[in-house]
Amino acid sequence: MKKLQRRDFLKSASVAAIAASSGVTFLSGCSTENKKGAVPINTGKTYEWKMVTTWPPHFPILGELPDRMAKWIDKMSNGRLKIHVYGGGELVPALETFDAVSNGVAEMGHGAAYYWAGKIPAAQFFGSVPFGMNAQQLNAWLFSGDGLELWQELYEPYNLVPFPCGNTGGQMGGWFNKQINSVADIKGLKMRIAGLGGKVVTKAGGSAILSPAGELYTDLDRGVIDALEWVGPYHDYLMGFHKIAKYYYYPGWQEPGPPIELIINKNAFENLPADLQKIVQRFAVGMNTIMLSEFEAKNTEYYFKMIKENNVLLKKFPDDVLNTFRKLTKEVIDEIVSGDAKSKRVYDSYSKFQKNITQWSEIAERNYVVT
């Protein structure tokens, strides 16, 4: 399959609605081909797909938007593409989403790329990079840099086509049952934290534990973990973390703007008619914007709700802790890229883009952020 170029990806967003409503098959500009090299055409066939997710069923925003996406695609395709969404554990365990889609157990998956670090070390850079780019900057790298092409190239050997399909925006640093006054307080700490951030905590003397969302409250309440980070005030309030942990730390150094991914079985995607391919692409782009907008709005609302209604102690990580985390982040990344050529290639692109766009953001937006 030829890689989906940025212009084709973005162009699909504007033509998908026309394609679906008019029944016209868009062959020109389509960048996906079947194994024989021909673009599938609209035969009127109905496709029934399964989507598995890493989130509990109908989980606020993260699980709700895949549900909505399935309904929208059904309507936009005039019923030709029907998608049944399964939350984590309903069809396969949450953290087996990647394998399920790769092997064709399900045609689609929705989750976070850093969950697959054990299979693809470079996937972590499409999850979140500590002290890395925020959501706006990351989207610029993915859609207008070479991030998306690198991501698709990385997943191609696994029979997968990835798309950015959401972003939580900047996160919180997490819930702790003790104050973090210095790096010494990280030693021996058992913390639920994923991705590169978890490796940093481990380097600082703690233990990083990867648990799915549905187990977080129980694990913290029973002392299986001493601390956890999830997303931000909206989810954290609904999940009740403020009832069992006293200290709520910021900033979310570990996840400044993590993307959420849609993964599609490559064979299944290639066998869709061109107009249905474009509809799926369109809704991946749409979900990316809608999810970020909903998280920004809800986290703002629930930040004030949590502070006003509950005995939550909002704490900023001490500067020396953040500085140590930053130093250890560099060590963690250096170790990964030195041992994996694909990781080096991806991170070289990521870091170069971050360096340039950060300088621009300082000029264009810094004064507004500080004011």
C-alpha positions in Angstrom: 0.0 0.0 0.0 1.3 3.4 -0.9 1.7 5.7 2.1 -1.1 8.2 2.6 0.4 11.7 2.0 -0.6 14.7 4.1 -2.3 16.5 1.3 -4.4 13.4 0.5 -5.3 12.9 4.2 -6.4 16.5 4.6 -8.2 16.6 1.2 -10.2 13.6 2.2 -11.8 15.6 5.0 -13.4 18.0 2.5 -14.6 15.4 -0.1 -15.9 12.7 2.2 -19.3 14.2 2.8 -19.8 14.8 -0.9 -18.6 11.2 -1.7 -21.0 9.7 0.8 -24.1 11.8 0.0 -23.7 11.7 -3.8 -22.6 8.1 -4.2 -19.7 9.2 -6.4 -16.6 7.2 -6.2 -13.5 9.3 -5.9 -10.6 7.6 -7.7 -8.4 10.6 -8.4 -6.1 11.5 -5.6 -6.8 8.3 -3.6 -3.6 7.0 -2.1 -4.7 3.6 -1.0 -4.7 0.5 -3.3 -5.5 -3.1 -2.9 -2.9 -5.8 -3.4 -3.5 -5.9 -7.1 -2.9 -2.2 -7.4 -6.5 -1.2 -8.2 -8.5 1.2 -6.1 -11.7 -0.6 -4.8 -14.9 0.9 -6.3 -18.4 1.3 -4.8 -20.3 -1.9 -5.4 -23.0 -1.1 -2.9 -21.7 -3.8 -0.6 -22.3 -3.4 3.2 -19.3 -3.8 5.5 -19.6 -4.7 9.2 -16.6 -3.9 11.3 -15.5 -4.3 14.9 -13.6 -1.6 16.8 -11.9 -2.5 20.0 -10.6 0.1 22.4 -8.3 0.4 25.4 -11.0 2.3 27.3 -13.8 0.9 29.5 -17.1 0.7 27.6 -18.6 4.2 26.9 -15.9 5.8 29.0 -16.4 9.6 29.2 -15.0 11.3 26.0 -12.4 8.6 25.2 -15.0 5.9 24.9 -17.9 8.1 24.0 -16.4 9.5 20.9 -15.7 6.1 19.2 -19.4 5.4 19.8 -20.3 8.6 18.2 -17.8 8.1 15.3 -19.4 4.7 14.6 -22.9 6.3 14.4 -21.6 9.2 12.2 -19.9 6.8 9.8 -23.0 4.6 9.5 -25.0 7.7 8.6 -22.4 9.3 6.3 -22.0 6.0 4.4 -25.8 5.5 4.1 -25.5 2.3 6.1 -22.7 0.8 4.0 -20.1 0.8 6.8 -21.4 -0.3 10.2 -19.0 -0.4 13.2 -19.6 -2.1 16.5 -17.5 -0.6 19.3 -16.2 -2.8 22.1 -14.7 -1.3 25.2 -11.7 -2.8 26.8 -12.4 -6.3 28.0 -15.6 -6.8 26.1 -14.1 -8.5 23.1 -10.4 -8.6 24.0 -8.4 -7.2 27.0 -7.8 -3.5 26.8 -4.0 -3.8 26.3 -4.4 -6.4 23.5 -6.0 -4.0 21.1 -2.9 -3.7 18.9 -2.7 -7.4 18.4 -6.4 -7.8 17.8 -6.4 -5.3 15.0 -3.1 -6.5 13.5 -4.4 -10.1 13.3 -7.8 -9.2 12.0 -9.8 -10.1 15.1 -11.2 -6.6 14.8 -10.9 -4.1 11.9 -10.2 -1.0 14.0 -8.8 0.0 17.4 -8.7 3.1 19.5 -6.0 3.7 22.1 -2.7 5.2 22.8 0.5 4.4 21.0 2.8 4.1 24.0 0.9 1.0 25.1 2.8 -0.9 22.4 6.3 0.2 23.4 7.2 -3.5 24.1 6.6 -4.3 20.4 7.7 -1.0 18.8 9.9 1.2 20.9 9.5 4.1 18.5 5.7 4.0 19.0 6.3 5.9 22.3 7.0 9.0 20.4 3.5 8.9 19.0 2.1 8.6 22.5 3.7 11.3 24.5 7.2 12.7 25.1 7.9 14.2 28.5 8.5 17.9 28.2 7.7 17.5 24.6 5.2 19.3 22.3 1.7 20.3 23.3 -1.3 19.2 21.3 -1.2 22.2 18.8 2.5 21.7 18.1 2.2 18.0 17.8 -0.6 18.3 15.3 1.6 20.6 13.2 4.3 17.9 13.2 1.9 15.1 12.3 -0.1 16.9 9.6 2.4 19.5 8.2 5.7 17.9 9.1 6.6 14.3 8.4 5.2 12.8 11.6 2.2 11.0 10.0 4.3 9.4 7.3 6.8 8.1 9.9 3.9 6.8 12.0 2.4 4.9 9.0 5.7 3.5 8.0 6.4 2.3 11.5 3.1 0.4 11.7 3.1 -1.0 8.1 4.9 -4.3 9.0 2.2 -5.0 11.5 -0.6 -4.8 8.9 -1.9 -1.6 10.4 -2.7 1.9 9.2 -2.6 4.5 12.0 -4.3 7.9 12.2 -4.3 10.6 14.8 -7.8 10.4 16.3 -8.0 12.6 19.4 -5.9 14.4 22.0 -6.4 14.9 25.7 -4.5 18.2 25.8 -2.2 19.0 28.6 -2.6 16.6 31.6 -2.1 16.8 35.3 0.9 15.4 37.1 -1.1 13.0 39.1 -2.5 12.0 42.5 -0.3 11.2 45.5 -0.8 10.0 49.0 2.2 11.9 50.2 3.8 15.2 49.4 6.7 15.3 46.9 9.2 17.7 48.3 12.3 16.4 46.6 13.4 13.7 44.3 14.0 11.5 47.3 10.3 11.2 47.7 10.1 9.3 44.4 12.3 6.5 45.6 10.2 3.4 46.3 7.1 5.0 45.0 4.7 2.7 43.1 3.0 4.8 40.5 0.6 4.1 37.7 2.2 5.9 34.8 2.6 4.9 31.2 5.0 5.5 28.4 8.3 7.4 28.6 7.2 9.1 31.8 7.1 5.7 33.5 10.7 5.1 32.5 11.7 8.4 34.0 10.0 7.6 37.3 11.8 4.2 37.3 15.1 6.0 36.7 14.3 8.3 39.7 14.0 5.2 41.9 10.2 4.6 41.7 8.3 1.8 40.1 6.1 2.4 37.0 3.0 0.3 36.8 0.8 0.1 33.7 -2.8 -0.5 34.6 -5.9 0.0 32.5 -8.4 2.7 33.4 -10.9 0.4 34.9 -8.5 -0.7 37.6 -7.0 2.6 38.7 -9.4 3.5 41.6 -9.2 0.1 43.2 -5.4 -0.1 42.8 -4.9 3.2 44.5 -7.6 2.6 47.2 -6.1 -0.8 48.1 -2.5 0.4 48.1 -1.4 -1.6 45.1 -0.1 1.7 43.9 0.9 4.8 45.9 0.2 7.3 43.2 -1.3 7.6 39.7 -1.6 9.9 36.8 -4.5 9.6 34.4 -5.7 12.6 32.4 -7.0 15.7 34.1 -9.8 17.2 36.4 -12.8 15.9 34.4 -11.9 12.2 34.3 -10.2 12.4 37.7 -13.3 13.8 39.4 -15.7 11.3 37.8 -13.4 8.4 38.7 -13.3 9.6 42.3 -9.5 9.9 42.8 -10.1 13.0 45.0 -11.8 10.8 47.5 -8.8 8.5 48.1 -5.8 10.7 47.5 -4.9 14.0 49.1 -2.4 15.7 46.8 -3.0 16.7 43.2 0.2 17.7 41.4 0.9 19.7 38.3 2.2 20.2 35.7 1.7 17.1 33.6 5.4 17.0 32.6 4.9 13.4 31.4 2.1 14.1 28.9 2.0 17.7 27.6 -0.4 16.9 24.8 -0.7 13.2 24.0 -2.4 12.0 20.8 -4.9 9.2 20.7 -4.7 6.8 17.8 -7.0 5.0 15.5 -5.5 1.9 14.1 -7.0 0.0 11.1 -6.3 -3.4 9.8 -4.5 -2.6 6.5 -6.1 -5.5 4.5 -9.6 -4.4 5.7 -8.9 -0.8 4.9 -7.6 -1.6 1.4 -10.7 -3.6 0.6 -13.0 -0.7 1.3 -14.3 1.3 -1.6 -12.4 4.6 -2.0 -15.3 6.8 -0.7 -15.6 4.7 2.5 -11.8 5.0 3.0 -12.2 8.8 2.7 -15.1 8.9 5.2 -13.0 7.0 7.8 -10.1 9.4 7.2 -12.4 12.4 7.5 -13.7 11.3 10.9 -10.2 10.5 12.2 -9.4 14.2 11.5 -12.7 15.3 13.0 -12.3 13.3 16.1 -8.8 14.8 16.6 -10.4 18.2 16.9 -13.5 17.3 18.8 -11.8 15.3 21.5 -9.3 18.0 22.2 -12.0 20.6 22.4 -14.1 18.5 24.8 -11.2 17.8 27.1 -10.2 21.5 27.2 -13.7 22.6 28.0 -14.5 19.8 30.6 -11.1 20.0 32.3 -11.6 23.7 32.8 -15.0 23.2 34.3 -14.0 20.4 36.6 -10.8 22.1 37.7 -12.9 24.8 39.4 -15.5 22.3 40.6 -12.9 20.1 42.2 -11.1 23.0 43.9 -14.3 24.5 45.2 -16.2 21.4 46.3 -13.5 19.1 47.7 -10.6 19.2 50.1 -8.1 18.8 47.3 -4.6 20.2 47.8 -3.3 21.4 44.5 0.5 21.3 44.5 3.2 22.2 42.0 6.1 19.9 41.6 9.2 21.5 43.1 11.6 22.9 40.5 14.4 20.5 41.5 12.0 17.6 40.9 11.0 18.9 37.5 14.7 19.6 36.6 15.6 16.0 37.6 12.8 14.6 35.5 13.9 16.6 32.6 17.5 15.4 32.9 16.3 11.8 33.3 14.0 12.1 30.3 17.0 12.9 28.1 18.8 9.8 29.5 15.8 7.6 28.8 15.4 8.9 25.2 19.2 8.6 24.5 19.1 5.0 25.6 16.1 4.2 23.3 17.4 5.9 20.2 20.9 4.5 20.6 19.6 1.0 20.5 16.9 1.3 17.9 17.3 2.9 14.4 13.6 3.5 13.9 13.3 5.3 17.2 16.3 7.5 16.3 14.7 8.4 13.0 11.4 9.3 14.5 12.8 11.2 17.4 15.3 13.2 15.2 12.3 14.4 13.3 10.3 15.1 16.4 13.0 17.0 18.3 14.0 19.1 15.3 10.4 20.1 14.8 9.9 20.8 18.5 13.0 23.0 18.7 11.8 25.2 15.8 8.2 25.4 16.7 9.0 26.2 20.4 11.0 29.2 19.3 8.1 30.4 17.2 5.6 29.8 20.0 7.7 31.9 22.3 7.3 34.8 19.9 3.7 34.3 18.8 2.0 33.0 22.0 4.1 33.3 25.1 2.8 36.7 26.1 -0.8 35.5 25.9 0.0 32.4 28.0 1.7 34.5 30.8 -0.9 37.2 30.9 
